[in-house]
Amino acid sequence: MIVRTAVPADDVNNYQVWRSSSATAGFAQVGTPTGTTFTVGSLKRHTTYHFRVRGVDTSGNIGTFSATVAARTS
């Protein structure tokens, strides 16, 4: 497995979705979708979660993480 700075969009095989309750630490992988839609379960109410994603190409090379985004549950 090789970590690359970028995985070409036309070569992406799947994605790794990572989640944390902190913006800077404690991220854990919560899914490996093959499409561009992913549903996260088991979320606590009134909690902010931070997510980041990275692509994996057909050879298993892993791209760098996306920017971290935050979402708050109601």
Secondary structure, DSSP 8 states (H G I E B T S, - for coil): --B-S---GGGEEEEEEEEESSSSS--EEEE--SSS--------TT-EEEEEEEEEETTS-B------EEEE--
